[in-house]
Amino acid sequence: MNPSPVLRRLAALAVAGTAGAIVLTALPSPAAAVPSSGGCAQVSIITARASTENAGEGITGALVTQVVNASTQTVSRAAVSYPATLNNYNNSSLQGINALKTQLTNLVNSCPSTKVVLMGYSQGAHVVADVLGGGQGGSLGTATPAIAANISSHVVAVATFGDPRHVASGPNFNAGTSTRNGRFPRSAAQVSALNAFSPRIRSWCDTNDTFCAGGNSVNVHLTYLNRYQNAAASFVLNLIGG
């Protein structure tokens, strides 16, 4: 797959400071796809963007669009509204976790039959997985509980990329080539909780990724969709039933 113009620009960006700050500049997210008849969609995709991306779906929007275009069902799309900053990362990720919990709970209560898909890139991957398996803790601050089981049971597919909380040994849902932990590895209890969702989750992390694999390559971190977009789309489409 040829890199998109957005990803080509991202791959050229430099790392600044000890936190490895990146500025991600994405094209505006496509307009939300909603059922032509109104009401609840058969499938609802919620995406959490990467650190410093403009509000919306960010670069993961290309994957969302591929799923929307390939699905035979009605599909809605929405983005998590949170700071996605590297400055005060702990607070930013916590706001993302709380925002997604509220958004997901409201969606399930409003549309209990919709099949929910969650996607996240980098800090967005951190947010998505922490909502399902419990989050934060350690250097990230006070631990947060997982979302209630009667809400998470509506999530049928999860695709994440470059999760800074990646744990190399233990998760049954890991994909990619990494054999090293990320910057904020999850606790054993959090990994165990996420393993309960493992048939529904794929989390891509590749060797030498600066954030998810303890490496030194920003380019690896920025180019997951170049390598795995088609695989991720097939994974999601299979779980939602086409």
Buried (B, 14 or more C-beta within 10 A) or exposed (E): EEBBEBBEBBBEBEBEEEEBBBEBEBBEBBEBBBBEEEEBBBBBBBBBBBBBBBBBBBBBBBBBBBBBEEBEBBBBBBBBBBBBBBEEBEEBBBBBBBBBBEBBBEBBEEBEEBBBBBBBBBBBBBBBBBBBBBBBBEEBEEBBEBBEEEBBEBBBBBBBBBBBBBBBEBBEBBBBBBEBBBBBBBBEEBBBBBBBBBEBBBBBBBBBBBBBBBBEBBBBBBBBBBBBBEEBBEBBBEBBEE
